[in-house]
Amino acid sequence: MTRRYTTLIEAGELAELLDEPDRVLIDCRHSLADTALGERQYRAGHIRSAHFMHLDRDLSGPMTGTNGRHPLPDPQAMAERFGRLGIGPGVQVVACDEANAMVAVRVWWLLNWLGHPEVAVLNGGLAAWTAAGLPVTTDPPAEPVPRSWTPGLSLPTADAAQVLNRLASAGMNLLDARSADRFRGENETIDPVAGHIPGSLNRPWPDNLAADSRFKPARRLREEFLAVLAGRDPRSVVHLCGSGVSAAHNILAMRIAGFEGTDTLYPGSWSEWCSDPARPVAA
C-alpha cells in the first residue's frame, strides 16, 4: 500500500484496498432513536471484511450521569479494543456508517486522539458504496490478528471546568455542531435541558455535507467556517455538540478545509454541561 488516507476515502479507493494487507475496516452504523439498528443493518449486509463497533458499547466510556451521554473511553482500554481488531502502527483504518459520517467521525477522532493518524472516513458511507454498484456481504470478517500498541494522546481536549473558566476569554471560541433549533433551545428531545453554552457559535454538522451526503469541497468548507467564525482565530475553536460525537464532524471538516490547530474537543459537550444546574445556559 503506497498511499495513506488520513481524512476521507472514496468508495472506489476503498474497493482497491480490500485485498491489501495491513488495513482494517470498521462499520459503525448507529441510530440514536434505536441503538440496536446499526448492528441489525450490519448483519443484513456490510462491506466485506468490515468489523462492527457500537457507539455506546465500543466507542464510549461508562456514563456517570454527570459526564455526558458518550464519554471518552479510557485511552489504554480503547487502544486495546482497537488492537483486538488488528489495528496498530502502520495499519490503514477506514470507518464507515450509513451515509453522513455522524458516527464514523467518532472512530476517526478517537484514533487520531490515540496517536494513530492513518484513519479515514468513507465519503458518503455505505450509501455511496452501494450507489457505486459495489457489493455487500453477510459473511462475518475473518478473525483478526491482535496487535498491541501504546497510545500517545495527540489531540487536545477541554473539560467543563476549563470551558467555564474561559467563557469570558477571547482565547476560546466554542463551536456547537448541533442543529440550529436545538442550539436555540427549541425542539430539544434528547437532553433534559434546552439551550446552549453562552457565547458559543453554531455550525450544524450536516452543513458540512453536499446533497449526496459526501463532504463539500475543501474550498467551500473553508469559506463557510470562516463566515461562521467572523474574524475569530480558527485555532481558538473548541468543538462541542450534544454528547461529543458529531462535534468531530466539524473537526474533520476543518481538517479537510486546510485549517491547522482546530482539533480541540469538549468531550462531555452539552449533555455534560447541562447536567449541572450551576452552569450558565443561554437560549
Residue pairs with C-beta under 8 A, 6 or more apart in sequence:
1 17
1 20
1 21
1 22
1 23
1 92
4 92
4 118
5 13
5 92
5 94
5 118
5 119
5 120
6 117
6 118
6 119
6 120
7 120
7 121
7 252
7 255
7 256
8 120
8 121
8 122
8 123
8 215
8 256
9 17
9 94
9 120
9 121
9 122
9 123
10 122
10 123
10 124
10 128
11 122
11 123
11 124
11 128
11 129
11 131
11 132
11 134
12 132
14 25
14 47
14 94
14 122
14 129
15 132
15 134
17 23
17 92
17 94
18 25
18 47
18 48
18 49
20 92
22 90
22 91
22 92
23 91
23 92
23 93
23 94
24 51
24 85
24 86
24 87
24 91
24 92
24 93
24 94
24 144
25 47
25 49
25 50
25 51
25 93
25 94
25 95
25 96
26 50
26 51
26 52
26 53
26 85
26 93
26 94
26 95
26 96
26 104
26 107
27 38
27 42
27 46
27 47
27 50
27 51
27 52
27 53
27 96
27 97
27 126
28 38
28 52
28 53
28 54
28 55
28 59
28 95
28 96
28 97
28 103
28 104
28 106
28 107
29 37
29 38
29 39
29 41
29 42
29 96
29 97
29 98
29 103
29 126
30 37
30 38
30 54
30 55
30 97
30 102
30 103
31 37
31 38
32 190
35 54
35 55
35 56
38 52
38 54
38 55
38 97
38 98
38 103
39 52
39 54
41 98
42 50
42 52
43 138
44 138
45 136
45 137
45 138
46 52
46 126
46 136
46 137
46 138
47 96
47 126
47 129
47 134
47 136
47 137
48 135
48 136
48 137
48 139
48 141
49 141
49 142
50 96
50 141
51 85
51 141
51 144
53 59
53 85
53 107
55 70
55 103
55 106
55 245
56 70
58 81
59 70
59 73
59 103
59 106
59 107
59 110
60 70
60 71
60 72
60 73
61 67
61 71
61 72
61 73
61 74
62 71
63 69
63 71
64 71
65 275
66 272
66 275
66 276
67 268
67 272
68 243
68 244
68 267
68 268
68 269
68 271
68 272
68 275
69 190
69 191
69 242
69 243
69 271
70 106
70 243
70 244
70 245
70 271
71 244
71 267
71 268
71 272
72 110
72 113
72 157
72 244
72 267
73 81
73 110
75 113
75 114
75 151
75 153
76 150
76 151
78 110
78 114
78 151
79 114
79 149
79 150
79 151
80 148
82 110
82 111
82 114
82 116
83 146
83 147
83 148
83 149
84 144
84 146
85 144
86 144
86 145
86 146
86 147
87 93
87 111
87 116
87 147
87 149
88 147
88 148
88 149
89 116
89 147
89 149
90 118
91 116
91 118
91 147
92 118
92 119
92 120
93 107
93 111
93 116
93 118
93 119
93 120
94 119
94 120
94 121
94 122
95 104
95 105
95 106
95 107
95 108
95 119
95 120
95 121
95 122
96 104
96 121
96 122
96 125
96 126
96 129
97 103
97 104
97 125
97 126
98 125
98 126
98 127
99 124
99 125
99 126
99 127
99 128
99 213
100 125
100 206
100 209
100 213
101 121
101 122
101 123
101 125
101 209
101 213
101 215
101 249
101 252
102 205
102 245
102 246
102 249
103 245
104 121
104 122
104 125
105 121
105 245
105 246
105 248
105 249
105 251
105 252
106 245
106 248
107 119
107 121
108 119
108 120
108 121
108 248
108 252
109 155
109 248
109 251
109 252
109 265
111 117
111 118
111 119
112 119
112 154
112 155
112 263
113 153
113 154
113 155
113 157
114 151
114 152
114 153
114 154
115 151
115 152
115 153
115 154
116 149
116 151
117 154
121 252
122 128
122 129
123 214
123 215
124 131
124 212
124 213
124 214
125 213
126 136
127 213
128 212
128 213
128 214
129 136
130 136
155 263
155 264
155 265
156 263
156 264
156 265
157 264
157 265
157 266
157 267
158 172
158 238
158 264
158 265
158 266
159 266
159 267
159 268
160 266
160 268
160 272
160 273
160 276
160 279
163 172
163 174
163 197
163 238
163 266
163 273
164 279
166 172
167 197
167 198
167 199
167 280
170 236
171 236
172 236
172 238
173 200
173 201
173 229
173 232
173 233
173 236
173 237
173 238
174 197
174 199
174 200
174 201
174 237
174 238
174 239
174 240
174 266
175 200
175 201
175 202
175 203
175 228
175 229
175 237
175 238
175 239
175 240
175 247
175 250
176 183
176 196
176 197
176 200
176 201
176 202
176 203
176 240
176 241
176 247
176 270
177 203
177 204
177 205
177 239
177 240
177 241
177 246
177 247
177 249
177 250
178 196
178 202
178 204
178 205
178 241
178 242
178 246
178 270
179 204
179 206
180 202
180 204
181 187
182 188
182 190
182 194
182 242
183 196
183 200
183 202
183 204
184 195
184 196
184 283
185 194
185 195
185 196
185 283
186 194
188 194
188 195
190 242
190 271
191 242
191 270
191 271
191 274
192 274
193 274
193 281
194 283
195 274
195 281
195 282
195 283
196 202
196 270
196 281
196 282
196 283
197 240
197 270
197 273
197 279
197 280
197 281
197 282
198 280
198 281
198 282
199 282
200 240
200 282
201 228
201 229
201 232
202 228
203 224
203 225
203 228
203 250
205 241
205 246
205 247
205 249
205 250
205 253
207 224
208 215
208 216
208 221
208 249
208 250
208 252
208 253
209 215
209 216
210 216
215 221
215 252
215 253
215 256
216 224
216 253
218 256
218 257
218 258
219 257
221 253
221 254
221 256
221 257
222 257
222 258
222 259
225 234
225 253
225 254
225 257
225 259
226 234
229 237
234 254
234 259
234 261
234 262
235 259
235 260
235 261
235 262
237 254
237 262
237 264
238 264
238 265
238 266
239 247
239 248
239 250
239 251
239 264
239 265
239 266
240 247
240 265
240 266
240 269
240 270
240 273
241 247
241 269
241 270
242 269
242 270
242 271
243 268
243 269
243 270
243 271
244 265
244 266
244 267
244 268
244 269
244 271
247 265
247 266
247 269
248 265
251 262
251 263
251 265
254 262
255 262
255 263
273 279
274 281
